[in-house]
Amino acid sequence: MSEPRKIELFISENTVTKCCETDQFHMNMFWHNGQKKLFQGGDEYGNNEIWCHNCESETHLIDKEGVSKNCVDCGKGPLVFEGQDEYEPDPETGDPRCFSCDLKANPERYA
């Protein structure tokens, strides 16, 4: 029997929940073996993605420091995690993309 593959996910220590800015959350993820891809969320559509243990509700994540980023494809920036000019993280690398570039790179998100 071969050794299992190791999958690692790194989240910034500045990442907190949007609802109450706590680091006490869990994020659902699953491996789809047919697509050989790791998905964030309760299913491949991202449903039931992040749960805040303090508020006992679904939520989103934000960067506590408010660090801005630029789009990896077109360079537009600064982009923020949530709000006006927000970025979409690449599903495989996590790199930030503006909405226009993400629409081109990941059209299945918006189908």
A tleap script that builds the chain and sets N, CA, C and O, in Angstrom:
source leaprc.protein.ff14SB
mol = sequence {
  NMET SER GLU PRO ARG LYS ILE GLU LEU PHE
  ILE SER GLU ASN THR VAL THR LYS CYS CYS
  GLU THR ASP GLN PHE HIE MET ASN MET PHE
  TRP HIE ASN GLY GLN LYS LYS LEU PHE GLN
  GLY GLY ASP GLU TYR GLY ASN ASN GLU ILE
  TRP CYS HIE ASN CYS GLU SER GLU THR HIE
  LEU ILE ASP LYS GLU GLY VAL SER LYS ASN
  CYS VAL ASP CYS GLY LYS GLY PRO LEU VAL
  PHE GLU GLY GLN ASP GLU TYR GLU PRO ASP
  PRO GLU THR GLY ASP PRO ARG CYS PHE SER
  CYS ASP LEU LYS ALA ASN PRO GLU ARG TYR
  CALA
}
set mol.1.N position { 0.848 -1.181 0.000 }
set mol.1.CA position { 0.000 0.000 0.000 }
set mol.1.C position { 0.889 1.238 0.000 }
set mol.1.O position { 1.874 1.300 0.736 }
set mol.2.N position { 0.546 2.210 -0.816 }
set mol.2.CA position { 1.352 3.425 -0.895 }
set mol.2.C position { 1.030 4.366 0.272 }
set mol.2.O position { -0.020 4.269 0.907 }
set mol.3.N position { 1.958 5.265 0.524 }
set mol.3.CA position { 1.784 6.250 1.591 }
set mol.3.C position { 0.703 7.260 1.190 }
set mol.3.O position { 0.614 7.631 0.019 }
set mol.4.N position { -0.120 7.707 2.146 }
set mol.4.CA position { -1.130 8.725 1.799 }
set mol.4.C position { -0.462 10.047 1.461 }
set mol.4.O position { 0.599 10.377 1.992 }
set mol.5.N position { -1.098 10.799 0.570 }
set mol.5.CA position { -0.589 12.124 0.215 }
set mol.5.C position { -0.953 13.100 1.311 }
set mol.5.O position { -1.993 12.971 1.958 }
set mol.6.N position { -0.100 14.066 1.512 }
set mol.6.CA position { -0.323 15.081 2.527 }
set mol.6.C position { -0.845 16.347 1.875 }
set mol.6.O position { -0.239 16.865 0.936 }
set mol.7.N position { -1.974 16.849 2.373 }
set mol.7.CA position { -2.560 18.090 1.872 }
set mol.7.C position { -2.472 19.109 2.990 }
set mol.7.O position { -2.937 18.855 4.101 }
set mol.8.N position { -1.878 20.262 2.708 }
set mol.8.CA position { -1.743 21.300 3.716 }
set mol.8.C position { -2.447 22.566 3.263 }
set mol.8.O position { -2.476 22.890 2.076 }
set mol.9.N position { -3.013 23.276 4.226 }
set mol.9.CA position { -3.666 24.548 3.970 }
set mol.9.C position { -3.102 25.544 4.963 }
set mol.9.O position { -3.067 25.279 6.164 }
set mol.10.N position { -2.665 26.675 4.473 }
set mol.10.CA position { -2.121 27.707 5.338 }
set mol.10.C position { -3.045 28.914 5.326 }
set mol.10.O position { -3.375 29.446 4.266 }
set mol.11.N position { -3.457 29.338 6.511 }
set mol.11.CA position { -4.294 30.521 6.661 }
set mol.11.C position { -3.508 31.516 7.495 }
set mol.11.O position { -2.909 31.150 8.506 }
set mol.12.N position { -3.510 32.756 7.082 }
set mol.12.CA position { -2.787 33.805 7.795 }
set mol.12.C position { -3.235 33.868 9.248 }
set mol.12.O position { -4.412 33.665 9.547 }
set mol.13.N position { -2.311 34.146 10.141 }
set mol.13.CA position { -2.685 34.286 11.556 }
set mol.13.C position { -3.543 35.526 11.784 }
set mol.13.O position { -4.117 35.689 12.861 }
set mol.14.N position { -3.638 36.406 10.778 }
set mol.14.CA position { -4.494 37.592 10.866 }
set mol.14.C position { -5.924 37.306 10.408 }
set mol.14.O position { -6.769 38.199 10.463 }
set mol.15.N position { -6.216 36.081 9.958 }
set mol.15.CA position { -7.531 35.741 9.454 }
set mol.15.C position { -8.497 35.525 10.617 }
set mol.15.O position { -8.226 34.754 11.537 }
set mol.16.N position { -9.639 36.230 10.550 }
set mol.16.CA position { -10.676 36.135 11.584 }
set mol.16.C position { -12.045 36.104 10.909 }
set mol.16.O position { -12.154 36.330 9.704 }
set mol.17.N position { -13.086 35.823 11.690 }
set mol.17.CA position { -14.440 35.818 11.148 }
set mol.17.C position { -14.935 37.244 10.977 }
set mol.17.O position { -14.559 38.137 11.735 }
set mol.18.N position { -15.783 37.451 9.974 }
set mol.18.CA position { -16.352 38.774 9.731 }
set mol.18.C position { -17.351 39.150 10.816 }
set mol.18.O position { -17.455 40.320 11.184 }
set mol.19.N position { -18.092 38.161 11.336 }
set mol.19.CA position { -19.180 38.457 12.273 }
set mol.19.C position { -18.688 39.018 13.608 }
set mol.19.O position { -19.289 39.959 14.126 }
set mol.20.N position { -17.615 38.469 14.176 }
set mol.20.CA position { -17.176 38.942 15.493 }
set mol.20.C position { -15.648 39.018 15.631 }
set mol.20.O position { -15.129 39.216 16.730 }
set mol.21.N position { -14.940 38.861 14.517 }
set mol.21.CA position { -13.475 38.970 14.481 }
set mol.21.C position { -12.784 38.031 15.457 }
set mol.21.O position { -11.862 38.425 16.171 }
set mol.22.N position { -13.241 36.784 15.478 }
set mol.22.CA position { -12.580 35.770 16.289 }
set mol.22.C position { -11.802 34.823 15.384 }
set mol.22.O position { -12.074 34.720 14.188 }
set mol.23.N position { -10.832 34.137 15.973 }
set mol.23.CA position { -10.119 33.109 15.226 }
set mol.23.C position { -10.676 31.721 15.561 }
set mol.23.O position { -10.077 30.704 15.209 }
set mol.24.N position { -11.814 31.687 16.234 }
set mol.24.CA position { -12.460 30.432 16.613 }
set mol.24.C position { -13.503 30.050 15.569 }
set mol.24.O position { -14.694 30.305 15.751 }
set mol.25.N position { -13.051 29.438 14.473 }
set mol.25.CA position { -13.931 29.030 13.383 }
set mol.25.C position { -13.445 27.709 12.818 }
set mol.25.O position { -12.305 27.305 13.045 }
set mol.26.N position { -14.304 27.052 12.093 }
set mol.26.CA position { -13.837 25.914 11.292 }
set mol.26.C position { -14.290 26.099 9.855 }
set mol.26.O position { -15.306 26.738 9.577 }
set mol.27.N position { -13.522 25.533 8.962 }
set mol.27.CA position { -13.764 25.660 7.533 }
set mol.27.C position { -13.930 24.256 6.969 }
set mol.27.O position { -13.040 23.418 7.111 }
set mol.28.N position { -15.059 24.001 6.334 }
set mol.28.CA position { -15.304 22.698 5.722 }
set mol.28.C position { -14.531 22.588 4.416 }
set mol.28.O position { -14.507 23.516 3.606 }
set mol.29.N position { -13.902 21.434 4.230 }
set mol.29.CA position { -13.166 21.166 3.002 }
set mol.29.C position { -13.380 19.694 2.669 }
set mol.29.O position { -13.605 18.876 3.560 }
set mol.30.N position { -13.310 19.363 1.389 }
set mol.30.CA position { -13.386 17.957 1.010 }
set mol.30.C position { -12.607 17.716 -0.267 }
set mol.30.O position { -12.403 18.618 -1.079 }
set mol.31.N position { -12.179 16.479 -0.421 }
set mol.31.CA position { -11.417 16.048 -1.587 }
set mol.31.C position { -12.364 15.346 -2.552 }
set mol.31.O position { -13.055 14.402 -2.169 }
set mol.32.N position { -12.399 15.805 -3.812 }
set mol.32.CA position { -13.176 15.158 -4.859 }
set mol.32.C position { -12.173 14.347 -5.678 }
set mol.32.O position { -11.439 14.903 -6.495 }
set mol.33.N position { -12.145 13.036 -5.458 }
set mol.33.CA position { -11.123 12.208 -6.080 }
set mol.33.C position { -11.265 12.156 -7.593 }
set mol.33.O position { -10.255 12.084 -8.294 }
set mol.34.N position { -12.493 12.189 -8.123 }
set mol.34.CA position { -12.691 12.170 -9.570 }
set mol.34.C position { -12.077 13.376 -10.252 }
set mol.34.O position { -11.568 13.272 -11.368 }
set mol.35.N position { -12.123 14.542 -9.572 }
set mol.35.CA position { -11.549 15.755 -10.144 }
set mol.35.C position { -10.136 16.010 -9.641 }
set mol.35.O position { -9.466 16.931 -10.107 }
set mol.36.N position { -9.678 15.189 -8.682 }
set mol.36.CA position { -8.341 15.364 -8.077 }
set mol.36.C position { -8.174 16.786 -7.583 }
set mol.36.O position { -7.178 17.449 -7.871 }
set mol.37.N position { -9.178 17.250 -6.824 }
set mol.37.CA position { -9.200 18.637 -6.400 }
set mol.37.C position { -9.749 18.758 -4.986 }
set mol.37.O position { -10.665 18.031 -4.602 }
set mol.38.N position { -9.182 19.680 -4.215 }
set mol.38.CA position { -9.647 19.989 -2.879 }
set mol.38.C position { -10.605 21.169 -2.966 }
set mol.38.O position { -10.268 22.201 -3.546 }
set mol.39.N position { -11.794 21.024 -2.395 }
set mol.39.CA position { -12.799 22.078 -2.422 }
set mol.39.C position { -12.988 22.650 -1.028 }
set mol.39.O position { -12.944 21.917 -0.040 }
set mol.40.N position { -13.195 23.940 -0.947 }
set mol.40.CA position { -13.550 24.615 0.300 }
set mol.40.C position { -15.064 24.693 0.328 }
set mol.40.O position { -15.677 25.131 -0.645 }
set mol.41.N position { -15.676 24.276 1.427 }
set mol.41.CA position { -17.125 24.291 1.543 }
set mol.41.C position { -17.645 22.901 1.829 }
set mol.41.O position { -16.891 21.928 1.786 }
set mol.42.N position { -18.929 22.802 2.120 }
set mol.42.CA position { -19.553 21.515 2.394 }
set mol.42.C position { -19.754 20.704 1.130 }
set mol.42.O position { -19.961 19.493 1.198 }
set mol.43.N position { -19.696 21.358 -0.028 }
set mol.43.CA position { -19.800 20.685 -1.317 }
set mol.43.C position { -19.005 21.481 -2.347 }
set mol.43.O position { -18.429 22.520 -2.023 }
set mol.44.N position { -18.973 21.000 -3.580 }
set mol.44.CA position { -18.140 21.666 -4.583 }
set mol.44.C position { -18.637 23.040 -4.984 }
set mol.44.O position { -17.973 23.733 -5.755 }
set mol.45.N position { -19.803 23.452 -4.474 }
set mol.45.CA position { -20.324 24.784 -4.751 }
set mol.45.C position { -20.017 25.759 -3.619 }
set mol.45.O position { -20.382 26.931 -3.713 }
set mol.46.N position { -19.355 25.308 -2.546 }
set mol.46.CA position { -18.958 26.196 -1.471 }
set mol.46.C position { -20.012 26.401 -0.403 }
set mol.46.O position { -19.868 27.296 0.429 }
set mol.47.N position { -21.067 25.601 -0.397 }
set mol.47.CA position { -22.112 25.751 0.614 }
set mol.47.C position { -21.608 25.285 1.987 }
set mol.47.O position { -20.786 24.372 2.076 }
set mol.48.N position { -22.106 25.919 3.054 }
set mol.48.CA position { -21.718 25.584 4.431 }
set mol.48.C position { -20.206 25.636 4.604 }
set mol.48.O position { -19.579 24.689 5.078 }
set mol.49.N position { -19.659 26.741 4.216 }
set mol.49.CA position { -18.217 26.883 4.117 }
set mol.49.C position { -17.525 27.141 5.454 }
set mol.49.O position { -16.642 26.376 5.842 }
set mol.50.N position { -17.909 28.208 6.169 }
set mol.50.CA position { -17.187 28.616 7.378 }
set mol.50.C position { -18.177 28.802 8.519 }
set mol.50.O position { -19.221 29.432 8.350 }
set mol.51.N position { -17.842 28.251 9.680 }
set mol.51.CA position { -18.716 28.298 10.855 }
set mol.51.C position { -17.987 28.993 11.998 }
set mol.51.O position { -16.879 28.605 12.368 }
set mol.52.N position { -18.628 30.039 12.560 }
set mol.52.CA position { -18.070 30.749 13.704 }
set mol.52.C position { -18.541 30.059 14.980 }
set mol.52.O position { -19.742 29.881 15.187 }
set mol.53.N position { -17.604 29.674 15.826 }
set mol.53.CA position { -17.956 28.996 17.076 }
set mol.53.C position { -18.487 29.970 18.121 }
set mol.53.O position { -19.282 29.576 18.974 }
set mol.54.N position { -18.067 31.226 18.074 }
set mol.54.CA position { -18.579 32.215 19.030 }
set mol.54.C position { -20.024 32.582 18.742 }
set mol.54.O position { -20.853 32.616 19.652 }
set mol.55.N position { -20.331 32.858 17.476 }
set mol.55.CA position { -21.683 33.295 17.088 }
set mol.55.C position { -22.605 32.122 16.763 }
set mol.55.O position { -23.820 32.284 16.652 }
set mol.56.N position { -22.006 30.938 16.613 }
set mol.56.CA position { -22.751 29.740 16.221 }
set mol.56.C position { -23.557 29.992 14.944 }
set mol.56.O position { -24.765 29.762 14.898 }
set mol.57.N position { -22.859 30.469 13.910 }
set mol.57.CA position { -23.508 30.745 12.632 }
set mol.57.C position { -22.492 30.682 11.496 }
set mol.57.O position { -21.281 30.723 11.717 }
set mol.58.N position { -23.023 30.579 10.256 }
set mol.58.CA position { -22.158 30.651 9.082 }
set mol.58.C position { -21.647 32.072 8.947 }
set mol.58.O position { -22.333 33.021 9.328 }
set mol.59.N position { -20.457 32.223 8.412 }
set mol.59.CA position { -19.847 33.545 8.307 }
set mol.59.C position { -18.868 33.566 7.149 }
set mol.59.O position { -18.802 32.618 6.366 }
set mol.60.N position { -18.109 34.643 7.040 }
set mol.60.CA position { -17.027 34.804 6.062 }
set mol.60.C position { -15.764 35.141 6.827 }
set mol.60.O position { -15.811 35.481 8.009 }
set mol.61.N position { -14.635 35.045 6.143 }
set mol.61.CA position { -13.358 35.381 6.758 }
set mol.61.C position { -12.861 36.719 6.243 }
set mol.61.O position { -13.094 37.084 5.091 }
set mol.62.N position { -12.173 37.447 7.116 }
set mol.62.CA position { -11.551 38.707 6.740 }
set mol.62.C position { -10.125 38.716 7.262 }
set mol.62.O position { -9.761 37.919 8.127 }
set mol.63.N position { -9.339 39.608 6.739 }
set mol.63.CA position { -7.980 39.804 7.217 }
set mol.63.C position { -8.030 40.906 8.262 }
set mol.63.O position { -8.347 42.052 7.941 }
set mol.64.N position { -7.727 40.580 9.487 }
set mol.64.CA position { -7.814 41.520 10.603 }
set mol.64.C position { -6.985 42.774 10.366 }
set mol.64.O position { -7.359 43.864 10.798 }
set mol.65.N position { -5.880 42.619 9.692 }
set mol.65.CA position { -4.990 43.739 9.432 }
set mol.65.C position { -5.465 44.602 8.271 }
set mol.65.O position { -4.981 45.718 8.084 }
set mol.66.N position { -6.421 44.082 7.482 }
set mol.66.CA position { -6.904 44.842 6.329 }
set mol.66.C position { -5.851 44.982 5.241 }
set mol.66.O position { -5.850 45.969 4.506 }
set mol.67.N position { -4.963 44.015 5.130 }
set mol.67.CA position { -3.888 44.077 4.145 }
set mol.67.C position { -4.476 44.015 2.741 }
set mol.67.O position { -5.259 43.118 2.429 }
set mol.68.N position { -4.104 44.957 1.908 }
set mol.68.CA position { -4.612 44.977 0.544 }
set mol.68.C position { -3.666 44.206 -0.370 }
set mol.68.O position { -2.480 44.047 -0.079 }
set mol.69.N position { -4.226 43.730 -1.490 }
set mol.69.CA position { -3.468 42.931 -2.440 }
set mol.69.C position { -3.783 43.404 -3.845 }
set mol.69.O position { -4.749 44.135 -4.064 }
set mol.70.N position { -2.965 42.986 -4.791 }
set mol.70.CA position { -3.193 43.295 -6.200 }
set mol.70.C position { -3.542 42.016 -6.946 }
set mol.70.O position { -3.137 40.923 -6.550 }
set mol.71.N position { -4.303 42.163 -8.039 }
set mol.71.CA position { -4.704 41.036 -8.873 }
set mol.71.C position { -3.464 40.405 -9.512 }
set mol.71.O position { -2.617 41.107 -10.064 }
set mol.72.N position { -3.365 39.073 -9.433 }
set mol.72.CA position { -2.200 38.383 -10.002 }
set mol.72.C position { -2.198 38.404 -11.521 }
set mol.72.O position { -1.150 38.223 -12.141 }
set mol.73.N position { -3.372 38.624 -12.134 }
set mol.73.CA position { -3.429 38.610 -13.592 }
set mol.73.C position { -3.228 39.993 -14.214 }
set mol.73.O position { -2.416 40.145 -15.126 }
set mol.74.N position { -3.961 41.004 -13.728 }
set mol.74.CA position { -3.895 42.330 -14.367 }
set mol.74.C position { -3.182 43.379 -13.512 }
set mol.74.O position { -2.876 44.465 -14.004 }
set mol.75.N position { -2.915 43.072 -12.240 }
set mol.75.CA position { -2.215 44.019 -11.375 }
set mol.75.C position { -3.101 45.054 -10.712 }
set mol.75.O position { -2.606 45.887 -9.952 }
set mol.76.N position { -4.417 45.025 -10.984 }
set mol.76.CA position { -5.328 46.005 -10.381 }
set mol.76.C position { -5.254 45.900 -8.858 }
set mol.76.O position { -5.190 44.809 -8.290 }
set mol.77.N position { -5.265 47.049 -8.229 }
set mol.77.CA position { -5.218 47.040 -6.773 }
set mol.77.C position { -5.279 48.451 -6.238 }
set mol.77.O position { -5.242 49.394 -7.028 }
set mol.78.N position { -5.369 48.635 -4.974 }
set mol.78.CA position { -5.392 47.533 -4.011 }
set mol.78.C position { -6.759 46.857 -3.962 }
set mol.78.O position { -7.795 47.508 -4.097 }
set mol.79.N position { -6.740 45.534 -3.766 }
set mol.79.CA position { -7.958 44.759 -3.587 }
set mol.79.C position { -8.061 44.367 -2.120 }
set mol.79.O position { -7.043 44.222 -1.444 }
set mol.80.N position { -9.271 44.196 -1.628 }
set mol.80.CA position { -9.478 43.816 -0.227 }
set mol.80.C position { -10.207 42.481 -0.182 }
set mol.80.O position { -10.783 42.046 -1.180 }
set mol.81.N position { -10.181 41.821 0.996 }
set mol.81.CA position { -10.803 40.508 1.133 }
set mol.81.C position { -12.319 40.579 0.962 }
set mol.81.O position { -12.913 39.704 0.333 }
set mol.82.N position { -12.947 41.618 1.518 }
set mol.82.CA position { -14.389 41.751 1.394 }
set mol.82.C position { -14.757 43.224 1.362 }
set mol.82.O position { -14.220 44.016 2.136 }
set mol.83.N position { -15.667 43.596 0.475 }
set mol.83.CA position { -16.079 44.987 0.334 }
set mol.83.C position { -15.915 45.447 -1.098 }
set mol.83.O position { -15.784 44.631 -2.010 }
set mol.84.N position { -15.923 46.772 -1.296 }
set mol.84.CA position { -15.736 47.309 -2.640 }
set mol.84.C position { -14.324 46.981 -3.106 }
set mol.84.O position { -13.371 47.068 -2.332 }
set mol.85.N position { -14.195 46.602 -4.380 }
set mol.85.CA position { -12.911 46.159 -4.958 }
set mol.85.C position { -12.361 44.936 -4.238 }
set mol.85.O position { -11.159 44.844 -3.988 }
set mol.86.N position { -13.250 43.991 -3.902 }
set mol.86.CA position { -12.776 42.783 -3.238 }
set mol.86.C position { -12.163 41.832 -4.249 }
set mol.86.O position { -12.460 41.894 -5.441 }
set mol.87.N position { -11.307 40.958 -3.759 }
set mol.87.CA position { -10.698 39.968 -4.635 }
set mol.87.C position { -11.331 38.601 -4.400 }
set mol.87.O position { -11.948 38.345 -3.366 }
set mol.88.N position { -11.156 37.740 -5.387 }
set mol.88.CA position { -11.559 36.347 -5.278 }
set mol.88.C position { -10.279 35.523 -5.235 }
set mol.88.O position { -9.435 35.661 -6.120 }
set mol.89.N position { -10.114 34.669 -4.229 }
set mol.89.CA position { -8.916 33.841 -4.185 }
set mol.89.C position { -8.982 32.727 -5.233 }
set mol.89.O position { -10.037 32.126 -5.439 }
set mol.90.N position { -7.861 32.456 -5.888 }
set mol.90.CA position { -7.790 31.356 -6.834 }
set mol.90.C position { -8.108 30.062 -6.096 }
set mol.90.O position { -7.584 29.850 -5.003 }
set mol.91.N position { -8.962 29.173 -6.662 }
set mol.91.CA position { -9.351 27.963 -5.950 }
set mol.91.C position { -8.201 26.995 -5.665 }
set mol.91.O position { -8.304 26.166 -4.761 }
set mol.92.N position { -7.117 27.092 -6.421 }
set mol.92.CA position { -6.004 26.178 -6.190 }
set mol.92.C position { -4.848 26.829 -5.443 }
set mol.92.O position { -4.253 26.207 -4.564 }
set mol.93.N position { -4.524 28.068 -5.781 }
set mol.93.CA position { -3.348 28.710 -5.187 }
set mol.93.C position { -3.688 29.721 -4.102 }
set mol.93.O position { -2.846 30.032 -3.260 }
set mol.94.N position { -4.930 30.244 -4.114 }
set mol.94.CA position { -5.322 31.273 -3.163 }
set mol.94.C position { -4.907 32.673 -3.577 }
set mol.94.O position { -5.199 33.639 -2.872 }
set mol.95.N position { -4.223 32.797 -4.720 }
set mol.95.CA position { -3.788 34.110 -5.183 }
set mol.95.C position { -4.996 35.005 -5.469 }
set mol.95.O position { -6.016 34.523 -5.961 }
set mol.96.N position { -4.891 36.311 -5.164 }
set mol.96.CA position { -6.033 37.214 -5.362 }
set mol.96.C position { -6.235 37.588 -6.833 }
set mol.96.O position { -5.277 37.834 -7.566 }
set mol.97.N position { -7.508 37.623 -7.243 }
set mol.97.CA position { -7.877 38.083 -8.582 }
set mol.97.C position { -9.018 39.069 -8.449 }
set mol.97.O position { -9.906 38.888 -7.616 }
set mol.98.N position { -9.000 40.118 -9.269 }
set mol.98.CA position { -10.149 41.022 -9.329 }
set mol.98.C position { -11.311 40.258 -9.962 }
set mol.98.O position { -11.111 39.209 -10.574 }
set mol.99.N position { -12.520 40.787 -9.812 }
set mol.99.CA position { -13.700 40.094 -10.313 }
set mol.99.C position { -13.602 39.810 -11.811 }
set mol.99.O position { -13.914 38.704 -12.250 }
set mol.100.N position { -13.174 40.794 -12.597 }
set mol.100.CA position { -13.097 40.618 -14.060 }
set mol.100.C position { -12.161 39.477 -14.451 }
set mol.100.O position { -12.492 38.662 -15.312 }
set mol.101.N position { -11.004 39.423 -13.822 }
set mol.101.CA position { -10.042 38.358 -14.145 }
set mol.101.C position { -10.511 37.007 -13.622 }
set mol.101.O position { -10.294 35.982 -14.268 }
set mol.102.N position { -11.152 36.999 -12.453 }
set mol.102.CA position { -11.649 35.742 -11.907 }
set mol.102.C position { -12.770 35.181 -12.773 }
set mol.102.O position { -12.886 33.966 -12.931 }
set mol.103.N position { -13.592 36.057 -13.332 }
set mol.103.CA position { -14.666 35.628 -14.227 }
set mol.103.C position { -14.087 34.898 -15.439 }
set mol.103.O position { -14.665 33.916 -15.904 }
set mol.104.N position { -12.946 35.373 -15.952 }
set mol.104.CA position { -12.292 34.730 -17.089 }
set mol.104.C position { -11.595 33.434 -16.673 }
set mol.104.O position { -11.649 32.438 -17.394 }
set mol.105.N position { -10.945 33.450 -15.517 }
set mol.105.CA position { -10.151 32.300 -15.075 }
set mol.105.C position { -11.012 31.170 -14.494 }
set mol.105.O position { -10.656 29.997 -14.613 }
set mol.106.N position { -12.141 31.521 -13.869 }
set mol.106.CA position { -12.982 30.521 -13.202 }
set mol.106.C position { -14.457 30.726 -13.534 }
set mol.106.O position { -15.251 30.994 -12.632 }
set mol.107.N position { -14.844 30.607 -14.802 }
set mol.107.CA position { -16.233 30.875 -15.192 }
set mol.107.C position { -17.244 29.946 -14.508 }
set mol.107.O position { -18.415 30.300 -14.369 }
set mol.108.N position { -16.796 28.764 -14.082 }
set mol.108.CA position { -17.711 27.818 -13.433 }
set mol.108.C position { -18.244 28.355 -12.097 }
set mol.108.O position { -19.308 27.934 -11.644 }
set mol.109.N position { -17.514 29.277 -11.468 }
set mol.109.CA position { -18.002 29.908 -10.221 }
set mol.109.C position { -19.260 30.720 -10.446 }
set mol.109.O position { -20.081 30.867 -9.540 }
set mol.110.N position { -19.415 31.244 -11.643 }
set mol.110.CA position { -20.481 32.201 -11.914 }
set mol.110.C position { -21.556 31.636 -12.847 }
set mol.110.O position { -22.416 32.370 -13.334 }
set mol.111.N position { -21.495 30.345 -13.085 }
set mol.111.CA position { -22.470 29.709 -14.008 }
set mol.111.C position { -23.829 29.553 -13.368 }
set mol.111.O position { -24.754 29.042 -14.000 }
savepdb mol mol.pdb
quit
